[in-house]
């Protein structure tokens, strides 16, 4: 796994309580996918905006899309619906891209 930037590590530390079940020394090594899922499900509007700044709107949308297209999806139904609509409106997609 790629090393997170200092800004992302700081963001994880600031939201440490959302990862209460992960050992302290392992929190800064969580995957970007897990960070996106947790913040979109449990974060505040300010947290989501900061996540977009750190990870990028398109990268967050790509991660979200991969996660929600799997058989098992860990997003709350309301969260999945909201961010599906949000990303469809605000993220430009290449129409020639093949998606599963």
C-alpha positions as CSV (number, residue, x, y, z in Angstrom):
1,X,0.0,0.0,0.0
2,X,1.2,3.5,-0.8
3,X,2.2,5.7,2.0
4,X,-0.4,8.4,2.8
5,X,0.5,12.0,2.7
6,X,1.0,13.9,6.0
7,X,-2.3,15.7,5.4
8,X,-4.2,12.5,5.0
9,X,-2.5,11.0,8.1
10,X,-3.5,14.2,10.0
11,X,-7.1,13.9,8.7
12,X,-7.2,10.3,10.0
13,X,-5.8,11.3,13.4
14,X,-8.5,14.1,13.6
15,X,-11.2,11.5,13.0
16,X,-9.6,8.7,15.1
17,X,-12.9,8.1,16.9
18,X,-14.5,6.8,13.7
19,X,-11.9,4.1,13.7
20,X,-12.3,3.1,17.3
21,X,-12.0,-0.6,16.6
22,X,-8.6,-0.3,14.9
23,X,-5.4,-0.3,16.9
24,X,-3.9,3.1,17.3
25,X,-0.7,2.2,15.6
26,X,-2.6,0.8,12.5
27,X,-5.0,3.7,12.0
28,X,-2.7,5.8,9.8
29,X,-2.2,2.8,7.5
30,X,-5.9,2.2,6.7
31,X,-6.6,2.0,3.0
32,X,-7.8,5.0,1.1
33,X,-10.9,2.9,0.2
34,X,-11.7,2.4,3.8
35,X,-11.2,6.1,4.6
36,X,-13.6,7.1,1.8
37,X,-16.2,4.6,2.9
38,X,-16.0,5.7,6.6
39,X,-16.1,9.4,5.9
40,X,-19.0,9.2,3.4
41,X,-21.0,7.0,5.8
42,X,-20.2,8.7,9.1
43,X,-18.5,12.1,8.5
44,X,-20.0,15.5,8.6
45,X,-20.4,17.8,5.6
46,X,-17.1,19.5,6.5
47,X,-15.4,16.1,6.8
48,X,-16.7,15.2,3.3
49,X,-15.5,18.5,1.8
50,X,-12.1,18.0,3.3
51,X,-11.9,14.4,2.0
52,X,-12.6,15.8,-1.5
53,X,-9.8,18.3,-1.1
54,X,-7.3,15.6,0.1
55,X,-8.3,12.7,-2.2
56,X,-9.8,14.6,-5.1
57,X,-13.4,14.6,-6.2
58,X,-12.8,12.3,-9.2
59,X,-10.7,9.9,-7.2
60,X,-13.3,9.7,-4.4
61,X,-16.0,9.1,-7.0
62,X,-14.0,6.3,-8.6
63,X,-13.4,4.6,-5.2
64,X,-17.1,5.0,-4.4
65,X,-18.2,3.6,-7.8
66,X,-16.0,0.5,-7.4
67,X,-17.3,-0.1,-3.8
68,X,-20.9,0.3,-4.7
69,X,-20.7,-2.0,-7.8
70,X,-19.5,-4.9,-5.7
71,X,-22.0,-7.6,-4.5
72,X,-21.4,-6.5,-0.9
73,X,-21.8,-2.8,-0.3
74,X,-21.2,-1.3,3.1
75,X,-22.8,2.1,2.4
76,X,-26.1,3.0,4.1
77,X,-28.8,3.1,1.4
78,X,-29.4,6.8,1.9
79,X,-25.7,7.6,1.7
80,X,-25.3,5.4,-1.5
81,X,-28.3,7.1,-3.1
82,X,-27.1,10.6,-2.2
83,X,-23.5,10.2,-3.4
84,X,-24.5,8.3,-6.5
85,X,-26.6,11.4,-7.5
86,X,-23.9,13.8,-6.3
87,X,-21.1,12.2,-8.3
88,X,-23.2,11.7,-11.4
89,X,-23.9,15.4,-11.4
90,X,-20.5,16.7,-10.4
91,X,-17.9,14.4,-11.9
92,X,-17.3,14.3,-15.6
93,X,-16.9,10.8,-16.9
94,X,-15.4,9.7,-20.2
95,X,-18.3,8.1,-22.1
96,X,-15.8,5.8,-23.9
97,X,-14.7,4.2,-20.6
98,X,-15.9,0.7,-20.1
99,X,-17.3,0.1,-16.7
100,X,-18.5,-3.1,-15.1
